[in-house]
Amino acid sequence: MKKRTIKLVSIILISIIVGFAILQSTDLISLDISEKFIDSDGDGVPDKTDAFPFDPAASKDTDGDGYPDSWNIGENQEDSINNLTIDAFPDDPAASIDTDNDGYPNYWNSGKDQSDSTSIPPLTLDEYPEDPNAHKDTDGDGVADYYDINDFVDLSINIKIEKFKVTERIDLLRWAQVYFDININGDRLTRVDNNGKRWTVRLNQVKTISYDSISYDIPDDTKDPFTEIEIIMYDYDYFGEDDLIDISDKSGENTLILKFDNEANSITHDGITKGSKGILWYDITFAESNIPDIETYTKAYSWNFNNKQWTISMEIPVNLYELYVNSNVRRAPPTDSAMAKFVTSEDEVIKDLSEKLLNLAKNENYNSVTTANFILRFVQGNIEYVFDNISKGCNEYWRFPVETLVEKKGDCEDTSVLFASIMDYLDYDMALLLYFWKEEGVKLGHLAVGIHLDGNHGSYVIDNTGKKYFYCETTTTSFAVGQLPQDPPEINGKPDKIIHI
């Protein structure tokens, strides 16, 4: 009887425990389902996904711009929908408008380092809120014009080896076993051979080969002005390293090296190259540009000054730009007067630009010194510093200001004559400051600008009349009027030339 009672009690206890467990499980399931719909603060966002489940104000949209106050258009966020913090402009509906209807709200920024402008970018500022052309893709190559090195063509090149001849012995044999490597920008693109073997040819035998063109698609958002093509001709060696066959007519080189101009979509070549050991016949083709028939370039410029973003746009006549590009002048001007002629303050484009900048400065009540710094920052912030040997393929190339404004690149003399042209039109007393020095026996130089101002505004030079010209560095945003770079140290002294405008 005692055992039966104990057994009965045990069954009851087990039933209670199991029943409680089932009930608890059921409650948990029920709770899990209901949690998906609970909205404690009544803001329309379920507690499960609401960053602030007990704060109804966190999800409201004060300015009615479609961005709840708890959302933030942050610089480092890839998706403003999923990153809920604070609306940077909760009372400003204009902060989310898209003036130019280009798909980028004015407070978004496409970002210069992104390779694909068609995707949603990190959301900061649209640098060109009134310019719908800033994000268009003229050539339809998938890269917006803002990033595209050439707006009018999907860049690509085709390389074809047509025939070759070995003219001198490479080793003891009177024949050679030939194959080729084709390199792009120093990296091997492909090997050209006889179906995995070599072409065996005797000396002075012309060998015509049947081989498809080798295609290379140039990244359209490349920052490199040129694509280097190298063709290397080899003789296979059974016992050691394969021998290079010299096919270059240039001293110190034994391979064919060509440069394709990415910006101009062009290449100069002869179709034949002859070296001390061999001759190569080849062909290079490329996609044709589809340049629209336009009369003006529309250029937008953006820069920061006094913690404020500034943007202006300019219409620059194409024929005026081409006139300057094709002008018959020495691009390494030998005299002071020749250098001063690059300052074109009476050019209509410079006049228009100068007036626009001056009006912006007047609206801010800037004095003459602050106006000078404002315009200096415009030049510094919009012209990319590029050496002439990279952008133009020569050691020295002075651009006229219109060229610099269209191309938006240049080195110290280009930014200096642009700044001097604007300020000279605005009746500032300007001068070009030219410095020379040598490094390891090589003559180097730097051009800056001097501006005459009343008062004391930092570092200056004195001309032969005793007039002060305060130093202006035009190549980087790190310097204001009167601030002198420490590198190179040679510019800390008196310039070799003070060229008055």
N, C-alpha and C positions, 0 to 999 in steps of 0.2 A: 504493500500500500504506500509505503514511504517512497519507494522507488518510482511508482507510478505518478505520485504527486510531483516529485522532482522533475520527472520527464515532462509532465504537463506544463509546469512552470517554465521549463526551458523552451518548450515550443512556443509558448506565449511571448516570452522575451524575444526570441528570434523573430517572430512575426512582427512584433513592434519595431524592432531595429530595421528589418527589411522594409516595412511599410514607411518608416520615417525616411529611409534612404531614397525610396521611390518618390515620396512626396517632395523631398529636398531636390531630387533630380528634376522632377517636373517643374518645380518653382524656378529652378535655374534656367531651364529651357524657356519657360514662359517669360522670365525676366530678360533673357538674352534677346528674345524676339521683340519685346516691348521697348527695349532700350533704343532700338533703331528709330523709334518714332517719338521718343520723349523730347520735348523742347521746353526746358525749364524756364527760360527767359522769354519765350514767346516771340523770338526774333526770326522764326522761319528756318533756322539752322538746327538740326537735331543735335542733342547733347553729345552724341557719339563722335561727331565731326566738328563741333563748335569749339573753337579755341578758347572762347569765353562763355561757357554754358549758362552762367548766371548773370550775364551782363547784356541786356538787350541793346544797349547803345553800341556794342562792338560790331554789330552787323548792319547798322543803318547806313544809308547813303545820303549824307547831308546835301551834297551838291548835285545829286541826281545825274552823275556822269557815268553810272554803270559800274563804278568801283566802290564797294562798301568801305566805310571809314577804316575798317580793320584790315584792309588790304594795302599793300605798299608796292609802288613801282620802284623796286630797289635795283641798284646797279648790278648786283651779283646774282640776281634771280633769273632763272631761265623761264619760269612760268609764274606769272602774277596770280593765276587762279589758285595754285596749290601752296603758295607761300603767304600765309596770312599774318601780317604784322600791323602796321599803321598806314593809313592813306596819307601820303606826304602832303596832299593838298585837299583836305576834306571839305573845305568851303569854297573851292575854286573849280567850277565845272569846266573852265577853259583849259585846265591842266590835262584833260584827256581828249580834247578835240584834235582833228586832223585837218589842218588848214588846206594843205595841198592835195588831200585825198589820195595820198600815195600808199596808204595802209600802215603808216607809221605815225601814231599820235605825236603831237608836238613835243611831249615830254619824254619821248623814247629816243634812243640813240642807236643807230645801226652798228656802230662800233667798227673802227678801221681794221681790226685784226681778225674779223670774222670772214670766213671764206664763202659763206652762203647768205646773201642778203634776203633770199626769199623765205627763209625760216624766221620764226619769231626770235628777235634778238634779246639780249639783256636789256631791260627796259629802263632807260634813263632819258636822255634828251634827243629829239630829232634835230640834228645839226642844221637841217635845211627845211624848216617848217613851211616856208612859202614857195618851195621849189619842187614840183612833182617830178622833175627830170633827174633829181639826185639819186633816185633808186631804180630808174628804168634800165632795161637791158636791151640796148639798141640792136645788137647783133644776135640776140637770142641764144647765146652760148651758155646760159645758166649762171652767169656772173654779172651782177649789176654794174652799170657804167661807173658807179662810185669806186668799185674795186678793180674794174677791168683795165688792164694796161693798154688795150686797144679796143675802143668801143664798137668798131665797125667790122670785126672779123673774128671768127672762132679760130684762134691761132693753131696752126699745125704745119709740119714740114714733111716732105717725102724725099728720101735719099735713095738714089739708084746708082749702083756701080755697073758700068756698061762694058768696059774692057780694060785690059792692062798689058804691060810688057815689062819684063825684067831685062835691063840693058847691061848690067855688069854682074860678074860672079859674086855670089853671096858667100860661098865657101869654096872648097876644092872642086865641086861639081859644076858641070856646064848646064845644069838645069836647076829649077827651083820648084818647090812644092808650096803653092801660094794659098793663103786665106786672109781674111780681113776682119778687123774689129771696128765697130762703129760706136763711138762714145758720145754721150750728150752731157755737157757740163761736168766732164771728168769721170762720169760713171758709164760703164759699158751698157749700151742699149741692146746690141745683138752681135752675133758673129755671122759672117757671110762666108760660106764654104761650099764645097762640091758635095752636097748631100751628106754631110758629116765627114767627108774626106777633104783632100786638098786638090787644087788644080796643078797638075804636073806640066811644066812648060820649059822649053829650051830657051836659051838666051836669044833676045831680040825677036821672039815669037809673039805676035799680037794674039791675045786670047780674048775672044768675045764670050761673055757669059750671059746666060739667061736666068735672071733672078728678079723676083718681084720687088717693087719699091719698098723700102723700110719706112714706115710711118711713125711719127712721134707727135703726140698731142701736147702742145705747150700749155701749162696751167695759165689760164687767162687772168688770174689774180696774182701772177708773179710780180715781184718787186724788181726783178732783174731786167734791165733794158735790153740785154742780149741773151741769146741761147747759143752756146758754143758747140759746134759740131766738129768732131775729130774722126778722121778715117786713117786707120793704121794698117799697113800692108806687111805681112809676115812671110818668112820662109821657114817651113817646118824643118826641125833638126832632129835626127834620130837619137843623137847621143847627148845633147845638151839643151840649153835654152833656145827657143825659136828665135831666129834673127830678124831684126827690123830691116825692111827694105826702104831705103831713103827715097821718098817721092815728093819731097818738099823743095821748092826753089828758094826758100828762105834760109839764110845762114843760121846755123845753130839749131835748126829744126829738121826732123826727118819724117814727120807725119803731116797730113793735110789738116789744117785748122781753119775753120770758117766761122764767122759770127753772123747769126741771124738777128736782125733788128726787130725786137718784139713790138716796140712802139710804132715803128714805121711799116711793119709787115713787109720787110724787104731783105734781100741778101745780095751781095756782090760776089760773083764767082766766074771763072773762065771755062768751067766744064772740063778742063784738063790741067794736070799738074805734073811737072817733071822734076825729078831729083837726080842724085848721082847714081842711083842703082835701078830706078824704075820709073815708068810713066803710068798714070792712071787717068782714064776717062770716066766721067761721072755726070750726074744731073741732079739738081735740087729743085723741087717745085713746092709751092705752098698755096694755101687758100687765098682767093682773091678778096680784097676788101670791098665792102658794099657801103661806100661813103655817100650819105644822103646829100642832096644838093641844098646846102644851107648857106645863108648869107651872114649869119652871126653865130658866134659861140656864146652860149649861156653859161656863165661861170658863177658859182656860189662860193662865198668865203665866210669862214666862221672862226672866231677867236674869243679868248677870255681876257677880260680886263676889269679890275676892281671887283672881283667876285661876281661878274655878270657875263652871261653869254651874249655875243654879238653875232649877227648874221646879215650880210648884204649880198646882192647878186648884181652881175654886170653883163651887159650885152656888148661883145667885142666883135667888130666886123672881121670876117674871115680874110677879106682882101687886104686889110690893114696889117693883120698878123703876117700874112704871106709876104707883104711888101717888106716888112722888117726882116723876116727870115731870109729872103733872097737879096737883101741889100748888099751892095758891093763895098763892104768895109772890112778892114782887118779886125778879126775877132780877138787878136792880141794887140790892142792899140799901143803903138810905140811911144807916143808923146802925151804930154799933159792935155793938150787941146783935143787930141783924138779920144782920150778917156772921157773928158767932159762932155763930148758930143753924144755919149750914150745916155746922158741925163736929158730926157725929153719931156720937160715940164709943160710945154705948150701943146702936147699931143691931146686930142679931144678925149681920148679914153682916160688919160691921166687927169685931165680937168674934171671930168665927170666923177671919177673915183674920189678925187680930192674934195670935191664939194660934198659928196655923200658922207665922207668921214668927218669933215668939218661940221656938218649939220648935226650929226650924232653927238659930237663933242659939245656943241653949243647947247643942245637939249639937256645935257648933264651939267651945264655951267662950268665946264672945265676951263681953267686958265691956260695960258700959252704953253707952259711947261707940261701940264697934265695932258694937253692935246698932243704934244709931241710924243709923249710916252704912249698914249692911246694909239697913235698911228704907227709908232715903232712896233708895238705889240701886234698890230694887224699884219705887218710885213713878216715879223718873226713867226707868227702862228700859222701863216698860210702858205709859205714857200718852203718846201722840203729841201733840206741841204743835201745836194748830190754833187760829187766831183765831176768836172768836165770830162775826164777820160772815161767815166762810166756813162754819163747821160749823152755825151756827144761824140765819144770815141776819139777825142783829141786832148792835148794837154791844157789848152787854154781856149775858152770860147766865151766872150762877153755877150750877154743877151741884152737886147733893148727891153725896157720895162713892159711893153705889150707882150713880148715873147714870154717873159717871166710870169705875167698874169695868166696867160693862156695855159702854159705848161705847168705852172705851179711848182716849179723846181728850179734849182740853180745853186751856185756857191756864193762866196762872199761878195764878189763884184756885182753879181746880179741883184742880190737883195739890197746892196748899198746904193746902186744907181736907181733902183725903184723907190726906196725911201727918200733919197735926195730929190728925185723928180717930184714926188708928192709935196714935200715940204717946201721946195723952191717955188712951186706954183702958189702955195699958201703964204708966200712972201717971207719965209724964214731965210736967214742968211746961212747958206750951207757950203760945205767943202767936203771933198773926198780925201781920206787919209790913207796914204799908201806906205806900207812897211815892207822892207826886204831883209832877209837874213839867209844864212847858209847852215845846212845840217849835213854833215858827212860829205862836204864838197858840193852838195846840190843846192842851187839857189831856190829859195821859197819866198812867197809873198802873201800879204793879207791886205784886203781893202775894207776900210770902215768908213764911217761918216762923222763929220764934225758939224755941230750946230751951235751958232752963236746965240746966247741967251743972256739976259741981264741977271745979275746975282750970282750966287755960288751953287753949283749943282753937281759937284763931284769932280772927276778927273777931266782934264782939258789939255789942249795943246795951244801954243801961241804962234801966230803967223808973224811975218816980218814987219807987220805994222803994229804989233803989240795986241792984236785982237784975240780974245779967247774963243776957242771952239770946243765945246764939250763933246767928249767921245761917245759915239753911239755904235753898239755892236748889234748888227742886224740879223745874225745867223741863228740866234737861239733866244728863247723866251726868258732865259735866266737873268737878263740884264736890262736895266732901265738907262735913261740918259745919264751920262756921267759915271756909269759903272764900268770898270775896266777888267777884262778877263785876265787871269794870272797866267794862262797858257795860250799861246807861247809867250815866254817872258820878253821876247823882243819887242812886243807892242807896248810895253810899259814905258818906253822912252819916247823921244821925239820921232815922228814919222819921217821917212826919207823924203816924202813929197806931201805938200798940202796943196790940193788942186781946187781952186775956187770955182764955183759954179757961176 
